[in-house]
Amino acid sequence: MIEIKKFTLSDEEFNKLRRLVFDAAGISLSDAKRELVISRFSRRLRALNLSTFGEYYNFVISPDGQSEMQNFVNSITTNKTDFFREPHHFDFLRDHFVPECLRLGRREVRVWSAGCSTGEEPYSAAMTLHTHLTEPHGIRVKVLATDIDTSVLDAARNGIYDERQIKPIPEEMLRKYFLRGKEDSAGLYKVKDVLREIVTFRQLNFIAENYPISAVFDVVFCRNVIIYFSAETKKRVLTRLSGYLTRGGYFIIGHSETLFDMVDGLTYLKNTIYRKD
Ligand SMILES: C[S@@+](CC[C@H](N)C(=O)[O-])C[C@H]1O[C@@H](n2cnc3c(N)ncnc32)[C@H](O)[C@@H]1O
């Protein structure tokens, strides 16, 4: 039997680590997240052969530990996502956004998946818009997908998903946009080039001073990301993100989130969807 070493976390270590998480990623960890901190960072202690969380903290903030900072951040993010998660948002794209683009005679549309995790969200938007705008009407679609976590971005760029992950994708879209693995790769599905060409993945930390993004967007997805931020960070990040929307563009958040009292210039439309004034 393999015995997995368990580490104990003192109050002082917990407070130091959560302060560092907040400074690095804006993520606020409540007292209830103690077990999460233990389980996520224990893996790093084992990988680095360290004995205490205090040693780990000192290493991360030391000049030698600079390259560990990204692993530190990757370890603490929560990356749960799904294809067509909260499907009414993709129905909205098809039933409201697409007809509007056609009415306005648009030739190109841009979408930002902000906090894209392993790619399911941007690929779902790309499949929806390619099917309803590009194929029938020749309208170009570009999707920018960003995340702070480099490991999820690697997975997203790889674009390989298993049987469980692809379940929510309608069969017709699966056939059109994915290659089915054979032999050694049986049970795996790989995103086809037609979809890859639409989506660009880039690393972006929402709390960074500068966002290296010059484009403006017709739709911004920022779903299930701000729940991890303090009220003040939420307000700051949302205001910045909404600044990248064109007038009349749509800001889409997760089911447990609200923009109430957070951002000026966005009007509630329906069901976690807001419109830029
Ligand atoms: C729960 S996932 C949501 C994925 C997708 N938007 C969805 O709703 O299915 C949250 C994502 O936000 C990212 N995230 C957390 N803090 C961030 C920050 N400061 N800057 C950018 N992305 C961040 C995490 O790495 C994670 O992949």
The ligand as an SDF file (V2000), in Angstrom:
LIG
                    3D

 27 29  0  0  0  0  0  0  0  0999 V2000
  -14.9090   27.6790  -12.9820 C   0  0  0  0  0  0  0  0  0  0  0  0
  -13.9280   28.1220  -14.3550 S   0  0  0  0  0  0  0  0  0  0  0  0
  -15.1820   28.7420  -15.4550 C   0  0  0  0  0  0  0  0  0  0  0  0
  -14.9790   28.2780  -16.8830 C   0  0  0  0  0  0  0  0  0  0  0  0
  -16.0560   28.7530  -17.8630 C   0  0  0  0  0  0  0  0  0  0  0  0
  -16.1150   30.1840  -17.9350 N   0  0  0  0  0  0  0  0  0  0  0  0
  -17.4010   28.1860  -17.4880 C   0  0  0  0  0  0  0  0  0  0  0  0
  -18.2590   28.8860  -16.9540 O   0  0  0  0  0  0  0  0  0  0  0  0
  -17.6150   26.9860  -17.7300 O   0  0  0  0  0  0  0  0  0  0  0  0
  -13.1340   29.6300  -13.7930 C   0  0  0  0  0  0  0  0  0  0  0  0
  -11.8760   29.9810  -14.5530 C   0  0  0  0  0  0  0  0  0  0  0  0
  -11.4650   31.3120  -14.1740 O   0  0  0  0  0  0  0  0  0  0  0  0
  -10.0490   31.3400  -14.1710 C   0  0  0  0  0  0  0  0  0  0  0  0
   -9.5500   32.4590  -13.3280 N   0  0  0  0  0  0  0  0  0  0  0  0
   -9.5430   32.5520  -11.9880 C   0  0  0  0  0  0  0  0  0  0  0  0
   -8.9390   33.6790  -11.5970 N   0  0  0  0  0  0  0  0  0  0  0  0
   -8.5600   34.3300  -12.7200 C   0  0  0  0  0  0  0  0  0  0  0  0
   -7.8660   35.5590  -12.9590 C   0  0  0  0  0  0  0  0  0  0  0  0
   -7.4280   36.3480  -11.9640 N   0  0  0  0  0  0  0  0  0  0  0  0
   -7.6360   35.9060  -14.2450 N   0  0  0  0  0  0  0  0  0  0  0  0
   -8.0600   35.1270  -15.2550 C   0  0  0  0  0  0  0  0  0  0  0  0
   -8.7000   33.9430  -15.1090 N   0  0  0  0  0  0  0  0  0  0  0  0
   -8.9510   33.5480  -13.8370 C   0  0  0  0  0  0  0  0  0  0  0  0
   -9.6710   29.9780  -13.6180 C   0  0  0  0  0  0  0  0  0  0  0  0
   -8.3550   29.6020  -13.9680 O   0  0  0  0  0  0  0  0  0  0  0  0
  -10.7310   29.0580  -14.2360 C   0  0  0  0  0  0  0  0  0  0  0  0
  -10.2720   28.3860  -15.3650 O   0  0  0  0  0  0  0  0  0  0  0  0
  1  2  1  0
  2  3  1  0
  2 10  1  0
  3  4  1  0
  4  5  1  0
  5  6  1  0
  5  7  1  0
  7  8  2  0
  7  9  1  0
 10 11  1  0
 11 12  1  0
 11 26  1  0
 12 13  1  0
 13 14  1  0
 13 24  1  0
 14 15  1  0
 14 23  1  0
 15 16  2  0
 16 17  1  0
 17 18  1  0
 17 23  2  0
 18 19  1  0
 18 20  2  0
 20 21  1  0
 21 22  2  0
 22 23  1  0
 24 25  1  0
 24 26  1  0
 26 27  1  0
M  CHG  2   2   1   9  -1
M  END
$$$$
